[in-house]
C-alpha cells in the first residue's frame, strides 16, 4: 500500500518498515525534508520506533510491529 500526501509518498516496507519518498524538483528541498523529519523522529520517537536512515530524498523508518503499525508511523 502506498499513501501519497503533497510531496511525500509512503510505502509499506515489509512488516516493520516504512519508506518515505520526497518528491520535489529541488534537490535541496528533498534533502531538507528527509533530514528534518528524520531529526524530529529521533528527538521524539513514536511508540515502537526502532531506527531510521535519512538519505537525500528518502527516509526509511523501522519499527516493532508488536507495538505500532505502518499507518501510525
Secondary structure, DSSP 4 states (H G I P E B T S, - for coil): -EEEETTEEEEE-TTSEEEEEE--S-HHHHHHHHHHHHHHHHHSPPTTEEEEEE-SSEEEEEE-TTT--TTT-
